[in-house]
């Protein structure tokens, strides 16, 4: 019964994540979804900035703290290890859902591309960023990244394979193609409002901090193997010589 529950829980967490990431595409691009980054009731500027910073900070703290190896060691003494990743994914998704729900738009336009063809190309580049995000997750095992692999293996009584350091395809040109995809998706906007710019700038700052924390953990896990990789492959800009 425990294995069945864990599998159902992991599947539910994945479905919540999938719905959240699909909504995120519409939220950032301003397409289809009922409430996007530039729509909704407009609040006073000070209120909008404070609320939006708190919403993004909640996600950043949850996403960063729960991803650290020290927290995982402590956390898995309190919950079953097979659902640790699913719980992380579920809470991150709920934090994003709260952000979408409570986000305060700041619709003042900073710049706008008026040429329809160019505007469509820029919006297309945003979708290229999302494609890069999803492609990169599948290159390194999408279902393990979002917790399904763990609960499926637990369900059939099979141990998770040992963690190996791999650099498939895109990872040979840039160390963090997932983060690169997010940056492209967030910044490629034919209409850039103050609220959208604020969102893109804060999330990009968080991505850079997250890379620092993630690479510290990777060095701890893989040692010189990761140091050599970091020395020859650029962090975010393909083909740029690594610093």
C-alpha positions as CSV (number, residue, x, y, z in Angstrom):
1,X,0.0,0.0,0.0
2,X,2.9,2.4,0.8
3,X,4.4,1.8,-2.7
4,X,1.0,2.4,-4.3
5,X,0.4,5.6,-2.4
6,X,3.9,6.8,-3.2
7,X,3.4,6.2,-6.9
8,X,0.0,8.0,-6.9
9,X,1.5,10.9,-5.0
10,X,4.4,11.2,-7.4
11,X,2.1,11.0,-10.4
12,X,-0.2,13.7,-8.9
13,X,2.8,15.9,-8.1
14,X,4.1,15.5,-11.7
15,X,0.6,16.5,-13.1
16,X,0.5,19.6,-10.9
17,X,4.0,20.5,-12.2
18,X,3.0,19.9,-15.8
19,X,-0.1,22.1,-15.5
20,X,2.0,24.8,-13.8
21,X,4.8,24.9,-16.4
22,X,2.2,25.0,-19.3
23,X,0.5,27.9,-17.5
24,X,3.9,29.6,-17.0
25,X,4.3,29.7,-20.8
26,X,1.1,31.5,-21.2
27,X,1.7,33.7,-18.2
28,X,5.0,35.0,-19.5
29,X,3.9,35.3,-23.2
30,X,0.5,36.7,-22.4
31,X,-1.3,34.1,-24.5
32,X,-4.4,32.0,-23.7
33,X,-4.3,32.0,-19.9
34,X,-6.9,34.0,-18.0
35,X,-4.2,35.9,-16.0
36,X,-0.9,36.8,-17.5
37,X,2.1,38.9,-16.4
38,X,0.6,42.1,-17.7
39,X,-3.1,41.5,-16.9
40,X,-5.3,41.7,-13.8
41,X,-6.1,44.5,-11.4
42,X,-3.4,47.2,-11.2
43,X,-2.2,48.0,-7.7
44,X,-0.2,51.0,-6.5
45,X,3.4,50.7,-7.5
46,X,4.8,50.2,-4.0
47,X,2.3,47.5,-3.3
48,X,3.0,45.7,-6.6
49,X,6.7,45.7,-6.0
50,X,6.5,44.5,-2.4
51,X,3.9,41.7,-3.2
52,X,5.8,40.6,-6.3
53,X,9.2,40.5,-4.5
54,X,7.6,38.4,-1.7
55,X,6.1,36.0,-4.2
56,X,9.3,35.5,-6.0
57,X,11.3,35.3,-2.8
58,X,9.0,32.5,-1.5
59,X,9.7,30.5,-4.6
60,X,13.4,31.2,-4.5
61,X,13.8,30.2,-0.9
62,X,11.7,27.0,-1.3
63,X,13.5,26.1,-4.5
64,X,17.0,26.7,-3.3
65,X,16.8,25.4,0.3
66,X,15.0,22.1,-0.6
67,X,17.5,21.5,-3.4
68,X,20.5,21.5,-1.1
69,X,22.1,18.2,-0.2
70,X,22.1,19.0,3.6
71,X,18.4,19.7,3.6
72,X,17.7,16.5,1.6
73,X,19.6,14.4,4.2
74,X,17.5,16.0,7.0
75,X,14.3,15.9,5.1
76,X,14.5,12.2,4.1
77,X,14.7,11.3,7.8
78,X,11.2,12.6,8.1
79,X,9.6,11.5,4.8
80,X,10.1,8.4,2.6
81,X,13.1,8.9,0.3
82,X,11.2,7.8,-2.9
83,X,8.8,10.8,-2.6
84,X,11.4,13.4,-1.6
85,X,11.8,14.7,-5.2
86,X,8.1,14.6,-5.8
87,X,7.4,16.7,-2.7
88,X,10.0,19.2,-3.8
89,X,8.4,19.4,-7.3
90,X,4.9,19.7,-5.8
91,X,5.9,22.6,-3.4
92,X,7.8,24.4,-6.1
93,X,4.7,24.1,-8.4
94,X,2.4,25.4,-5.7
95,X,4.7,28.4,-5.0
96,X,4.6,29.2,-8.7
97,X,0.8,28.8,-8.8
98,X,0.6,31.3,-5.9
99,X,2.8,33.7,-7.8
100,X,0.6,33.5,-10.9
101,X,-2.6,34.0,-8.8
102,X,-1.4,36.9,-6.7
103,X,1.0,38.6,-9.2
104,X,0.5,42.4,-9.4
105,X,0.9,43.7,-13.0
106,X,2.8,46.9,-13.6
107,X,1.7,47.6,-17.2
108,X,3.7,50.7,-18.0
109,X,5.3,50.0,-21.4
110,X,9.0,50.5,-21.5
111,X,9.4,49.5,-25.2
112,X,7.3,47.9,-27.9
113,X,8.1,46.3,-31.2
114,X,5.5,47.7,-33.6
115,X,6.5,45.7,-36.7
116,X,4.2,42.6,-36.7
117,X,6.8,40.4,-38.4
118,X,9.6,41.3,-35.9
119,X,7.2,41.1,-33.0
120,X,6.2,37.5,-34.1
121,X,9.9,36.6,-34.5
122,X,10.6,37.8,-30.9
123,X,7.7,35.9,-29.5
124,X,8.9,32.9,-31.5
125,X,12.3,33.2,-29.8
126,X,10.5,33.1,-26.4
127,X,9.0,29.7,-27.4
128,X,12.4,28.5,-28.6
129,X,13.5,29.2,-25.0
130,X,10.8,27.0,-23.7
131,X,11.6,24.2,-26.2
132,X,15.3,24.5,-25.0
133,X,14.1,24.0,-21.4
134,X,12.1,20.9,-22.1
135,X,14.6,19.4,-24.5
136,X,17.4,19.9,-21.9
137,X,15.4,18.1,-19.2
138,X,14.8,15.1,-21.4
139,X,18.5,14.9,-22.2
140,X,19.3,14.3,-18.5
141,X,16.3,12.2,-17.6
142,X,13.2,14.4,-17.4
143,X,11.2,11.9,-15.3
144,X,13.9,11.6,-12.6
145,X,14.3,15.4,-12.5
146,X,10.6,15.7,-11.6
147,X,10.2,12.7,-9.3
148,X,8.4,10.1,-11.5
149,X,11.4,7.8,-12.0
150,X,11.9,7.5,-8.2
151,X,8.3,6.5,-7.4
152,X,8.1,4.2,-10.4
153,X,11.2,2.3,-9.3
154,X,10.0,2.2,-5.7
155,X,6.6,0.8,-7.0
156,X,8.3,-2.2,-8.7
157,X,10.9,-2.7,-5.9
158,X,13.9,-1.5,-7.9
159,X,16.7,0.7,-6.5
160,X,17.5,3.9,-8.2
161,X,20.7,3.7,-10.3
162,X,23.8,5.4,-9.0
163,X,24.2,9.0,-10.0
164,X,26.6,9.5,-12.9
165,X,28.0,12.7,-14.3
166,X,27.0,13.0,-18.0
167,X,27.1,15.8,-20.5
168,X,24.8,14.8,-23.3
169,X,24.4,16.9,-26.5
170,X,23.6,20.5,-25.4
171,X,25.6,20.1,-22.2
172,X,28.7,19.9,-24.3
173,X,28.2,23.5,-25.4
174,X,26.8,25.1,-22.2
175,X,26.7,23.9,-18.6
176,X,23.2,25.1,-17.9
177,X,20.9,24.9,-21.0
178,X,17.8,24.7,-18.9
179,X,18.5,28.0,-17.2
180,X,19.6,29.5,-20.6
181,X,16.2,28.5,-22.0
182,X,14.4,30.2,-19.1
183,X,16.4,33.4,-19.6
184,X,15.5,33.4,-23.4
185,X,11.9,32.8,-22.6
186,X,11.6,35.5,-20.0
187,X,13.5,38.3,-21.9
188,X,12.1,37.7,-25.5
189,X,9.0,39.9,-25.3
190,X,7.7,42.2,-28.2
191,X,6.1,44.4,-25.5
192,X,8.2,44.9,-22.5
193,X,6.3,46.4,-19.6
194,X,7.9,47.5,-16.3
195,X,6.3,44.4,-14.6
196,X,7.7,42.0,-17.2
197,X,11.1,43.6,-17.0
198,X,11.0,43.4,-13.2
199,X,10.1,39.7,-13.4
200,X,12.8,38.9,-16.0
201,X,15.5,40.8,-14.0
202,X,14.7,39.2,-10.7
203,X,14.4,35.7,-12.1
204,X,17.7,36.1,-14.0
205,X,19.4,37.2,-10.8
206,X,18.0,34.2,-9.0
207,X,19.1,31.9,-11.8
208,X,22.7,33.2,-11.4
209,X,22.6,32.6,-7.6
210,X,21.1,29.2,-8.2
211,X,23.9,28.3,-10.6
212,X,26.4,29.2,-7.9
213,X,24.7,27.0,-5.3
214,X,24.1,24.1,-7.7
215,X,27.7,24.0,-9.0
216,X,29.0,24.0,-5.4
217,X,26.9,20.9,-4.8
218,X,28.1,19.3,-8.1
219,X,31.7,19.9,-7.2
220,X,31.0,18.2,-3.8
221,X,29.5,15.3,-5.6
222,X,31.8,14.8,-8.6
223,X,35.0,16.7,-7.6
224,X,37.7,17.2,-10.2
225,X,35.5,15.6,-12.9
226,X,33.1,18.6,-12.6
227,X,35.9,21.1,-12.2
228,X,37.4,20.0,-15.5
229,X,34.0,20.3,-17.2
230,X,33.5,23.7,-15.8
231,X,36.9,24.8,-17.0
232,X,36.2,24.0,-20.6
233,X,32.4,24.6,-21.0
234,X,30.7,28.0,-20.7
235,X,28.1,28.6,-18.1
236,X,25.3,30.1,-20.2
237,X,26.6,31.4,-23.5
238,X,27.4,28.6,-26.0
239,X,30.9,28.5,-27.5
240,X,32.0,31.3,-25.2
241,X,35.3,30.3,-23.4
242,X,34.6,29.3,-19.8
243,X,35.7,31.7,-17.1
